[in-house]
C-alpha cells in the first residue's frame, strides 16, 4: 500500500479523507466509501497504487472527448472501487468491487504499473495521452497525480473521466497536471443524485465550474435513463446550466442500457435523445452530440448541421470539420482550430 496525501489526522487514530466531497471519517483498520483508501493505525494509505484493474488502449472518442486530440489513441487505466453507488452503473463489475482484506489481497490485484512504466510505455508506443477512466479516478488521486506529473514533464497529456465529485483539496491538487476532463452530469435533481447515485448534485455543478476556471478542457456526458432523469424540465435545466458555464462546452447525450440494479429498466428511446438534443441547442450550446445510437433515422437524411449526429460542425457557417462514425474519426477537415471555410475558431485541444 502507498501513503496517501489527501487526508487529515483526527483524534483516536481516525483520519478524514480529502480525496472527494464525501470527506469520509475513517476509523482504524477501515476504508472509506470508495473501498480503497485504508486507515492503518491512524495513517491513510491508497491500497490500489500501481495496481490498475484494467489497462487498455482506446480511441479518444470513447471517453468521450470530441474536441481533444481527435482520432488519436489514449492509454486508459482504472482501479477497483468508486465513491458513488449508482444503481445504473455501466462499469459496476469494476467500480463496485471492494477489497475485503486489503493487506493480504493487494499484491494479487493486478500486474504492477508504476507511473514510470506507464509513461515509458506511452513514449515507446507514441501514445499522446493517458486517461484515468472506467471507475472514478478521484479515489486514486495520488496515483493519478504521480503518473500525470511525470507524463506532463515528457509532453504527454492527461485526461480524467470523472463523476465530478472531487473535494476542493483534490481538485486543486490534480488540476495543474490535467489537460482535459469529461464529467458525468448524471441528472438534475438532488433526489436523483441522493437516491440513485448516493451523492449530491450541488457538488458536481460547482466542480464543473471550477474545472473550467482552472483552464482544463471540459466536456460533459449525460446518460439518459427513461423515467429517471429525462423529464423536459430536467433536460432544460441541465442544458441551461451548461450554457451558463460555457456555450462551447460539448455535451454528450448517451443511451442507457439496463445494467446492475436497473436490469428491469428500458433502453433510452430516440425521442428522449432528440428532446435532450433540442434542449441543448435551444439553450445555446454549440456542440451537442448523441451517442450509443448508430441508426438514428435523422442521420440517414444526410449528415448536416442541425441534424443530431456525432460530427462536429462550425457553429458559424455549418461546415463539417470533423466526421465520425461512432468512436471512429472518418475525416478531419481542419488541424489547429480555425474553420477551413470561414476561419472561425472552434474551441478544443487539437494538437
LINUR-V441242 format. One record per backbone hydrogen bond with DSSP energy under -1.0 kcal/mol. CO is the residue of the C=O (numbers start at 1). NH is the residue of the N-H. Records with the same first field share a line. If there is no record, write none. Layout:
CO=NH  NH
//
This chain:
2=46
5=7
6=18
8=16
11=14
14=10
15=26
16=8
19=167
20=23
24=17
26=15
27=30
30=39
32=35
36=47
37=32
38=45
39=29
43=40
44=4
45=38
46=2
48=51
50=113
54=78
56=76
58=74
59=62
60=63  65
67=349
69=72
72=60
74=58
75=131
76=56
77=133
78=53  54
86=89
87=261
91=94  95
92=96
94=81  97
101=105
102=106
105=108
106=109
114=118
115=119
116=120
117=121
118=122
119=123
120=124
121=125
122=127
123=126
128=157
129=75
130=159
131=77
132=161
133=135
136=139
137=140
138=141
140=144
141=145
142=146
143=147
144=148
145=149
146=150
147=151
148=152
149=153
151=156
152=155
157=130
158=179  180
159=132
160=182
162=184
165=21
167=171
168=172
169=173
170=174
171=175
174=177
175=178
179=217
180=160
181=219
182=162
183=221
189=193
190=194
191=195
192=196
193=198  199
196=87
197=85
200=204
201=205
202=206
203=207
204=208
205=209
206=210
207=211
208=212
209=213
210=214
211=216
212=215
217=181
219=183
220=252
221=185
222=254
225=228  229
231=235
232=236
233=237
234=238
235=239
236=240
237=241
238=242
239=243
240=244
241=245
242=246
246=249
247=286
250=220
251=289
252=222
253=291
254=224
256=268
259=262
262=265
269=273
270=274
271=275
272=276
273=277
274=278
275=279
276=280
277=281
278=282
279=283
280=285
287=251
289=253
293=296
296=299
297=300
298=301
299=302
304=307
312=321  322
314=318
319=314
321=333
322=312
323=330  331
325=328
328=325
331=323
337=346
339=343
344=339
349=69
//
